[in-house]
């Protein structure tokens, strides 16, 4: 646990530095509910054994996803509170997730929910983000608490107990309140900031380079990115989330370095394990074979906001649900050439339901791929417009 303690201290130091650099505009603006959510997100005591906060997998300095470059460069799945226990997917971003609706089938496709497979449906609390916030506390592969009461007792024993009791006034709904408070913080302007170059460009306060303009045009056109990572705004003055909250099988190869393959206690299938995504959840939820097989291998379309946010240019982020890709250049090249003969990509983990309408053989040249990457880099929060 010593290495985890060192990492937790380093994470806290990095978060504090980022707060000093970028947080001035958000300080003093959090509601009591949001302040409680922030305390909960960064509390390293809310695991069994203590030492792992939610922020261990959702780091502020990288857009609230995996904050460890070495882990991202390998299996991209983070170790839980118990040494040697790993989950099965890379951490999704906790920012820009608050608009995801309750999981539902809209007549043609499934929309909403949280987690890569949609299992935080929102069917219980009416808020998928709040249900997602509750999940890791009780997951034996993550924060490993035996029950919600264990989490509640730890919060009641914390130095922010008074704030908790001020926000959460009904003892019968303490755990629900914990989830809702974390969700409130994740929706706050401190987390979901809309302070990227793109946002200032929307307001006429920033100008794109020629390459970034070309990337945006390709994103909305030939590259078909906006078909899922929508740039259309829901209403005037409402900036886009760069996701439509749907599910897709992109034909991503399996990540052979995923540590979940080597956990027989939790994964008896070993290397034969297949991540079935939304389809697997729908099967477990009791839907018919016709319903769940149509969604087999599909994972949630992530937001592209902060997709390149990282503490340095040398920091490695992981992309896709299993972290197979290690750079935006690699991801864009895959989208462009997955189905091109001789491109050299490994076979998909799930060969059914692969999206061939929006990707696979887009006919982009190398310069166009780089232009799209340049545009994606305008989506990182913390941009300072020139006066």
C-alpha positions as CSV (number, residue, x, y, z in Angstrom):
1,X,0.0,0.0,0.0
2,X,3.0,2.3,0.3
3,X,3.1,2.9,-3.5
4,X,-0.6,3.7,-3.4
5,X,0.0,6.3,-0.6
6,X,2.8,7.9,-2.6
7,X,0.6,8.0,-5.7
8,X,-2.3,9.5,-3.7
9,X,0.0,12.2,-2.3
10,X,1.3,13.0,-5.8
11,X,-2.2,13.1,-7.2
12,X,-3.3,15.5,-4.5
13,X,-0.2,17.7,-5.2
14,X,-1.0,17.7,-8.9
15,X,-4.6,18.6,-8.2
16,X,-3.6,21.4,-5.9
17,X,-1.2,22.8,-8.5
18,X,-3.9,22.7,-11.1
19,X,-6.3,24.4,-8.8
20,X,-3.9,27.2,-8.2
21,X,-3.2,27.6,-11.9
22,X,-6.8,27.2,-13.3
23,X,-9.1,27.4,-10.4
24,X,-9.2,31.1,-9.7
25,X,-12.3,31.6,-11.8
26,X,-14.2,28.8,-10.1
27,X,-13.3,29.3,-6.4
28,X,-16.1,30.3,-4.2
29,X,-18.8,29.4,-6.7
30,X,-19.6,25.8,-5.5
31,X,-22.9,25.2,-3.8
32,X,-22.9,23.2,-0.5
33,X,-23.9,20.1,-2.4
34,X,-21.1,20.6,-4.9
35,X,-18.6,21.2,-2.1
36,X,-19.7,17.9,-0.5
37,X,-19.3,16.1,-3.8
38,X,-15.8,17.4,-4.1
39,X,-14.9,16.3,-0.6
40,X,-16.2,12.8,-1.5
41,X,-14.4,12.6,-4.8
42,X,-11.0,13.3,-3.3
43,X,-11.4,11.4,0.0
44,X,-8.8,8.6,0.1
45,X,-10.5,7.1,3.2
46,X,-13.6,5.9,1.3
47,X,-12.1,2.6,0.3
48,X,-11.3,-0.7,2.1
49,X,-8.5,-0.7,2.9
50,X,-8.2,3.1,2.9
51,X,-6.0,4.8,0.3
52,X,-8.0,5.0,-2.9
53,X,-10.2,8.0,-3.7
54,X,-12.5,8.3,-6.7
55,X,-9.9,10.7,-8.1
56,X,-7.3,7.9,-8.3
57,X,-9.0,6.9,-11.5
58,X,-10.6,10.2,-12.4
59,X,-7.8,12.8,-12.2
60,X,-8.5,16.5,-12.6
61,X,-5.3,17.2,-14.6
62,X,-6.3,14.8,-17.4
63,X,-10.0,15.6,-17.7
64,X,-11.2,13.3,-14.9
65,X,-10.0,10.1,-16.5
66,X,-6.9,7.9,-15.8
67,X,-4.1,10.1,-14.3
68,X,-1.2,7.6,-14.4
69,X,0.8,7.7,-17.7
70,X,2.6,4.4,-17.0
71,X,-0.7,2.6,-16.4
72,X,-2.2,4.2,-19.5
73,X,0.7,3.1,-21.6
74,X,0.1,-0.6,-20.7
75,X,-3.2,-2.2,-19.8
76,X,-4.9,1.1,-19.0
77,X,-7.0,-0.5,-16.3
78,X,-6.4,0.8,-12.7
79,X,-5.7,-1.3,-9.6
80,X,-8.4,-1.1,-6.9
81,X,-8.0,-0.6,-3.2
82,X,-6.9,-4.3,-2.8
83,X,-3.5,-4.9,-4.3
84,X,-3.7,-7.2,-7.3
85,X,-7.3,-6.5,-8.1
86,X,-8.1,-4.7,-11.4
87,X,-11.2,-3.8,-13.2
88,X,-11.8,-4.7,-16.8
89,X,-12.0,-1.3,-18.6
90,X,-10.2,2.0,-18.6
91,X,-11.8,4.8,-16.5
92,X,-14.3,6.8,-18.5
93,X,-14.2,10.6,-18.1
94,X,-16.3,11.9,-15.2
95,X,-16.6,15.4,-16.7
96,X,-19.2,16.4,-19.3
97,X,-21.3,13.4,-18.4
98,X,-24.2,15.1,-16.6
99,X,-26.4,15.4,-19.7
100,X,-26.5,11.7,-20.3
101,X,-30.2,10.7,-20.1
102,X,-31.8,7.7,-18.4
103,X,-30.9,4.7,-20.5
104,X,-33.7,4.0,-23.0
105,X,-34.3,2.7,-26.5
106,X,-35.5,5.5,-28.7
107,X,-36.9,3.3,-31.5
108,X,-33.7,2.8,-33.4
109,X,-30.9,2.9,-30.8
110,X,-30.1,2.8,-27.1
111,X,-29.2,6.2,-25.6
112,X,-28.0,7.3,-22.1
113,X,-26.9,5.6,-19.0
114,X,-23.4,5.7,-17.6
115,X,-20.3,3.4,-17.5
116,X,-19.0,2.0,-20.8
117,X,-21.8,-0.6,-20.9
118,X,-24.6,1.6,-19.6
119,X,-25.3,-0.3,-16.5
120,X,-25.7,2.9,-14.4
121,X,-29.1,3.3,-16.1
122,X,-30.7,6.0,-14.0
123,X,-33.7,3.7,-13.6
124,X,-33.4,3.9,-9.8
125,X,-32.4,7.4,-9.0
126,X,-33.5,9.1,-12.2
127,X,-29.9,10.2,-12.7
128,X,-27.3,7.9,-14.4
129,X,-24.4,10.1,-13.2
130,X,-25.4,9.7,-9.5
131,X,-25.8,6.0,-9.9
132,X,-22.4,5.8,-11.5
133,X,-20.9,7.7,-8.6
134,X,-22.3,5.0,-6.2
135,X,-20.9,2.1,-8.1
136,X,-17.1,2.0,-7.5
137,X,-17.5,2.3,-3.7
138,X,-19.1,-1.2,-3.6
139,X,-17.1,-2.8,-6.4
140,X,-14.6,-5.4,-5.0
141,X,-12.3,-4.6,-7.9
142,X,-12.4,-0.9,-7.1
143,X,-12.9,0.7,-3.7
144,X,-14.1,-2.6,-2.2
145,X,-16.5,-1.5,0.6
146,X,-18.7,-4.3,1.9
147,X,-21.8,-2.2,1.9
148,X,-23.2,1.3,1.5
149,X,-23.4,1.6,5.3
150,X,-19.6,1.2,5.5
151,X,-19.2,4.2,3.1
152,X,-21.8,6.2,5.1
153,X,-20.0,5.4,8.4
154,X,-16.7,6.6,7.0
155,X,-18.2,9.9,5.8
156,X,-19.8,10.4,9.2
157,X,-16.4,9.9,10.7
158,X,-14.7,12.4,8.4
159,X,-13.6,16.0,8.9
160,X,-16.5,17.1,6.7
161,X,-19.2,15.4,8.7
162,X,-21.0,18.7,9.4
163,X,-21.1,19.6,5.7
164,X,-22.5,16.1,5.0
165,X,-25.2,16.4,7.6
166,X,-26.1,19.9,6.4
167,X,-26.6,18.6,2.8
168,X,-27.9,15.1,3.5
169,X,-30.7,15.6,6.1
170,X,-32.5,12.2,5.8
171,X,-30.6,9.2,7.2
172,X,-32.7,6.9,5.1
173,X,-31.2,8.4,1.9
174,X,-27.6,9.0,3.0
175,X,-26.1,6.8,0.2
176,X,-28.4,8.3,-2.4
177,X,-27.3,11.7,-1.3
178,X,-23.6,10.7,-1.6
179,X,-24.1,9.7,-5.2
180,X,-26.1,12.9,-6.0
181,X,-23.5,15.1,-4.4
182,X,-20.7,13.6,-6.4
183,X,-22.8,14.0,-9.5
184,X,-23.5,17.6,-8.6
185,X,-19.8,18.3,-8.3
186,X,-19.1,16.6,-11.6
187,X,-21.7,18.9,-13.2
188,X,-20.2,22.0,-11.6
189,X,-18.3,24.7,-13.4
190,X,-15.1,23.5,-11.6
191,X,-15.3,20.1,-13.5
192,X,-17.5,20.7,-16.5
193,X,-16.0,24.0,-17.4
194,X,-16.6,24.7,-21.1
195,X,-13.4,26.8,-21.1
196,X,-11.7,25.3,-24.2
197,X,-10.4,27.2,-27.2
198,X,-13.4,25.8,-29.1
199,X,-15.7,27.4,-26.6
200,X,-14.0,30.8,-26.9
201,X,-14.1,30.3,-30.7
202,X,-17.9,29.8,-30.5
203,X,-18.2,33.1,-28.6
204,X,-16.0,34.9,-31.1
205,X,-13.2,35.3,-28.6
206,X,-10.6,33.0,-30.3
207,X,-9.5,32.2,-33.8
208,X,-8.6,28.8,-35.1
209,X,-5.4,28.2,-37.1
210,X,-5.8,27.1,-40.7
211,X,-5.1,23.5,-39.7
212,X,-7.7,23.6,-36.9
213,X,-10.3,25.0,-39.3
214,X,-9.5,22.3,-41.7
215,X,-9.8,19.7,-38.9
216,X,-13.2,21.1,-37.9
217,X,-14.5,20.9,-41.4
218,X,-13.3,17.3,-41.8
219,X,-14.8,16.5,-38.4
220,X,-18.2,17.7,-39.5
221,X,-17.8,16.3,-43.0
222,X,-15.6,13.7,-44.7
223,X,-14.4,12.1,-41.5
224,X,-18.0,11.7,-40.2
225,X,-16.9,12.3,-36.5
226,X,-19.9,14.5,-35.8
227,X,-22.3,11.7,-36.6
228,X,-21.7,10.4,-33.1
229,X,-19.6,13.2,-31.4
230,X,-22.2,15.8,-32.2
231,X,-21.2,19.4,-32.6
232,X,-24.9,20.5,-32.9
233,X,-26.0,22.5,-29.9
234,X,-29.2,21.4,-28.1
235,X,-30.2,25.1,-27.8
236,X,-28.9,28.5,-28.4
237,X,-25.9,29.4,-26.2
238,X,-25.6,25.8,-25.0
239,X,-22.2,24.4,-26.1
240,X,-22.1,20.8,-27.4
241,X,-20.9,17.8,-25.3
242,X,-19.3,16.1,-28.3
243,X,-21.2,12.9,-27.7
244,X,-24.7,11.8,-28.6
245,X,-24.7,9.4,-25.6
246,X,-25.3,6.3,-27.8
247,X,-23.4,3.0,-28.2
248,X,-21.1,1.7,-30.9
249,X,-18.9,-1.2,-31.7
250,X,-15.9,0.3,-33.5
251,X,-14.1,-2.9,-34.1
252,X,-11.4,-2.1,-31.5
253,X,-8.9,-4.9,-31.0
254,X,-8.5,-6.4,-27.6
255,X,-5.8,-4.9,-25.3
256,X,-3.5,-7.9,-24.6
257,X,-2.0,-6.0,-21.6
258,X,-5.3,-5.8,-19.8
259,X,-4.6,-7.2,-16.3
260,X,-8.2,-8.5,-16.0
261,X,-7.1,-11.4,-18.2
262,X,-4.9,-12.7,-15.4
263,X,-7.5,-12.5,-12.5
264,X,-8.9,-16.1,-12.3
265,X,-10.9,-15.3,-9.2
266,X,-12.9,-12.6,-11.0
267,X,-12.4,-13.7,-14.6
268,X,-12.6,-17.5,-14.9
269,X,-12.5,-17.1,-18.8
270,X,-9.0,-15.8,-18.6
271,X,-7.7,-14.6,-22.0
272,X,-10.9,-15.9,-23.6
273,X,-12.9,-13.2,-21.9
274,X,-14.7,-10.9,-24.3
275,X,-16.0,-7.5,-23.4
276,X,-19.6,-7.6,-24.6
277,X,-20.4,-4.1,-23.5
278,X,-24.0,-2.9,-23.6
279,X,-25.2,-6.2,-25.0
280,X,-23.7,-8.0,-22.0
281,X,-25.5,-5.7,-19.6
282,X,-28.8,-6.0,-21.4
283,X,-28.5,-9.8,-21.3
284,X,-27.8,-9.7,-17.6
285,X,-30.8,-7.4,-17.2
286,X,-33.1,-10.0,-18.7
287,X,-33.7,-8.7,-22.2
288,X,-34.4,-11.2,-25.0
289,X,-31.6,-12.5,-27.2
290,X,-32.8,-10.5,-30.1
291,X,-32.4,-7.3,-28.1
292,X,-29.1,-7.9,-26.4
293,X,-27.3,-9.5,-29.4
294,X,-28.1,-6.4,-31.5
295,X,-26.0,-4.5,-28.9
296,X,-23.2,-7.1,-28.5
297,X,-19.8,-5.5,-28.2
298,X,-21.1,-1.9,-28.2
299,X,-19.7,0.7,-25.8
300,X,-20.8,4.2,-25.0
301,X,-19.7,7.0,-27.3
302,X,-17.4,9.1,-25.0
303,X,-17.3,12.9,-24.9
304,X,-14.3,14.3,-26.8
305,X,-14.0,17.2,-24.5
306,X,-10.5,17.2,-22.8
307,X,-9.6,14.3,-25.0
308,X,-6.0,15.7,-25.2
309,X,-5.9,17.4,-21.7
310,X,-2.7,16.2,-20.0
311,X,0.0,17.7,-17.8
312,X,2.7,17.5,-20.5
313,X,3.2,16.6,-24.1
314,X,5.0,13.5,-23.0
315,X,2.1,12.2,-20.8
316,X,0.4,9.2,-22.4
317,X,-3.3,9.0,-22.3
318,X,-5.2,5.8,-23.3
319,X,-8.2,5.8,-25.6
320,X,-11.3,3.6,-26.3
321,X,-13.0,1.5,-23.6
322,X,-10.0,-0.9,-23.2
323,X,-7.3,1.7,-23.7
324,X,-5.9,0.0,-26.8
325,X,-4.9,3.3,-28.4
326,X,-2.2,5.5,-26.9
327,X,-2.4,8.7,-28.9
328,X,-5.0,10.8,-30.8
329,X,-3.0,10.2,-34.0
330,X,-3.4,6.5,-33.6
331,X,-7.1,6.7,-32.9
332,X,-7.8,8.9,-36.0
333,X,-5.6,6.7,-38.2
334,X,-7.6,3.7,-37.0
335,X,-10.9,5.3,-37.8
336,X,-9.6,6.2,-41.2
337,X,-8.0,2.9,-42.2
338,X,-9.5,0.1,-40.1
339,X,-11.0,-1.6,-43.2
340,X,-8.2,-0.7,-45.6
341,X,-6.5,-3.9,-46.9
342,X,-3.0,-4.1,-45.6
343,X,-3.5,-1.5,-42.9
344,X,-2.3,-4.0,-40.3
345,X,-4.8,-3.6,-37.6
346,X,-5.4,-6.7,-35.3
347,X,-8.9,-8.3,-35.6
348,X,-11.7,-6.8,-33.5
349,X,-12.5,-8.1,-30.1
350,X,-16.2,-8.4,-31.1
351,X,-16.7,-9.0,-34.8
352,X,-20.5,-8.5,-34.7
353,X,-22.3,-5.1,-35.0
354,X,-19.2,-3.2,-36.2
355,X,-19.9,0.3,-37.4
356,X,-19.0,0.4,-41.1
357,X,-21.1,3.4,-41.9
358,X,-19.1,6.1,-40.1
359,X,-15.5,4.7,-40.2
360,X,-13.1,2.2,-41.5
361,X,-12.1,3.5,-44.9
362,X,-12.6,7.2,-44.9
363,X,-10.0,8.1,-47.6
364,X,-8.2,10.7,-45.5
365,X,-4.6,11.6,-46.2
366,X,-2.0,12.0,-43.5
367,X,-2.3,15.8,-43.5
368,X,-6.1,15.5,-43.0
369,X,-5.6,13.1,-40.1
370,X,-3.3,15.6,-38.4
371,X,-5.8,18.4,-39.0
372,X,-8.4,16.4,-37.2
373,X,-6.0,15.9,-34.3
374,X,-5.3,19.6,-34.2
375,X,-9.0,20.3,-33.9
376,X,-9.4,17.8,-31.2
377,X,-6.7,19.6,-29.2
378,X,-8.9,22.7,-29.2
379,X,-11.3,20.9,-26.9
380,X,-9.1,21.0,-23.8
381,X,-10.3,23.2,-20.9
382,X,-8.2,25.9,-19.5
383,X,-7.6,27.9,-22.6
384,X,-6.7,31.5,-22.0
385,X,-8.0,33.8,-24.8
386,X,-5.8,36.7,-25.9
387,X,-7.1,40.1,-24.9
